[in-house]
Amino acid sequence: MQDAATDLQRPELYINRELAALEFNRRVLELASDPGVPPLERLRFLCLSCTSLDKFFEIRVGGLKSRLERGTSYLRRDGLSPTETLAAVSQAAHEIVAEQYRVFNESLAPALAASNVRFLARSEWNRAQSRWARRYFREEVLPVLTPIGLDPAHPFPRILNKSLNFIVELVGLDSFGREAPLAVVQAPRSLPRLIRIPPSVAGTGRDDFVFLSSIIHAFVDHLFPGLDVAGCYQFRVTRNSDLLVDDEDAEDLLRAVEGELALRRYGDEVRLEVAQGCPAHLPRFLLNRFGLGPEDLYEVNGPVNLNRLSQVIALVDRPDLKYPEFTPGQPREIARAGGVVAAMRRGEMLLHHPYQGFAPVLGLLREAAADPQVLAIKQTLYRTGPDSPVVDALVDAARAGKEVTVVVELMARFDEAENIALATRLQAAGAHVVYGVVGYKTHAKMLMVVRREKNRLRRYVHLGTGNYHPETARSYADYGLLTCNSRIGRDVHRAMMLLTSPGARPTTRALTVAPFGLHERILELIRREAAHAAAGRPARIVAKLNALVEPEVIEALYAASGAGVSIDLVVRGTCCLRPGVPGISDNIRVRSIIGRFLEHARVFSFANDGAEEIYLSSADWMERNFFSRIEACFPVTRKALRRRLAADLALDLSDNQQAWEMGAHGRWERVKEPGRPAVCAQAIRLATLC
């Protein structure tokens, strides 16, 4: 047994996590050049790939570099050291960046131009456009620019994370008779990075845009009167953006996070981007200034920061260039019962966003806020967005005298400032606001309403796989369960107590809560299927999740495959398991679905010798979710809902339009089944649920 276990731990059976994450970026980017996707939606996919890559550098690359600096170079199961990982990441990331600009320049920009949406380079401006650009620079840009010459009296300025900057070469003597130095021009954050040319200048029937970088470049000589500009080149620096809050020493976690947010803009540098054509000595100068090496330099064939193009999607009112609008459906039970609470009393309901709307969740909160029989509302908030109607309803409930308790996760990455603001607002309304458990992110999605009914208290619960964010609920594919099952209600109550007060490990019957047993439970369920298969009984695992990284779970899946369990994994993002390896994972298939909606749900199905069990969860199969987050995994017990989830999983496995499959080599290939009927899971759900 020991030899078999060791065999399943061989490094070549585990894909490096960082490289697996970059593969997801490639799949998203491929949709940006797919002619079957509407042009402005292709632009959205391009921008998503750029934003995703930015975050990858800010967090994953930043973390690897920090580990090297600290001397912590432990190996993961894949056997690559941080140094080896960074070298492989640099090669892959350079390929992705080159592809991003190739897609924009050769595919996407021409496709948009053919539909009269154009991004005009300086060389393409006509006389009227040039006059307009000069006036725009003089009136809107020049007054807020502050060029900085680089000399002993003017040290190199602090460069904000991901900000637009220019390095300028000057020739001549300044007003003090000094040889003109290099200069840096920082584009103010108050200025839009993409500007629409007025119709009176652009002409009718056309959406023409210019980049702020083009306008600054065209008239940069106005900033240095009497000097010659020998060259002007864009550059951008990406910094480590992981917050370094010492949870144990922070007496006030909110204040500690606020302090770190100000420093995030100036974290350690991890990447330098410059425009192609920049003379070699200038990137060398900047790399030296930022303490980076040649492998950290990315020369781009176009404007730095392509994700700024996402503004165009909202600015251009062209339905013909976007996906068709849709109206989310609603469970019929709610209309029949006359309200969400009344419908929940009749039976559990399963919501599938975005095909079904977020309104029932808001309806539960709003009914609770106005209901005199409701005594308390308790909820976790991880990401909910600014000006959230969820927070509005909680504020109304608190002002109406309900006992409102909200667990706000301050460390929700890149949403920290918004969460601090909503926490302050809730406290001002009289809600009890806590920040969970120090050292553990609260990632579980739980809402509980306590209502008095016939001299007893009844709990109404919503549990979800996604966030309480009405906007992302229109673009993220997630599940939500509405139930007043007493066992689940008691377990949610115990989990909320865990988050608000000290106490022993919670004892739960329906819910499995991380970090208290979720890892063990998943391993137990996988091993149970292996035992069924070894005994000749029906055994199958179907799991849909965002990421599969945790090595013990991967090892258990390998062992289950060896025992004869049929395993289908639908992994949207990072997958460190290798399917189809002879003798190891012959029975494992891995696919990924990338489409209009971001597949975000976590659904786990276990055949269990014909007594199928299906679970929903907020947790991916990653170390952080199992061991350093508060997560919830819960069973779906109503037969009709289990059948619906099983059918959904089967539909995902039959998709041949938006699906990719991974081979034993770890590379993804798009599913192509010529001659078979087209099956697009997301399109079918739009047609049947909306």
PyMOL commands that set and color helices and strands:
alter all, ss='L'
color gray80, all
select helices_A, chain A and resi 2-7+11-13+17-31+39-70+82-114+122-124+127-144+199-202+212-218+220-223+253-264+281-290+294-296+306-315+319-321+332-337+340-346+359-370+389-399+416-428+472-474+486-500+518-534+551-563+608-610+623-627+639-654+681-689
alter helices_A, ss='H'
color red, helices_A
select strands_A, chain A and resi 117-119+148-149+165-171+183-186+194-196+207-211+228-239+269-275+297-300+349-353+374-381+403-408+432-434+441-442+445-453+456-464+476-483+512-514+540-545+566-571+588-593+598-599+603-606+613-617+629-635+659-662+668-670
alter strands_A, ss='S'
color yellow, strands_A
deselect
rebuild
show_as cartoon
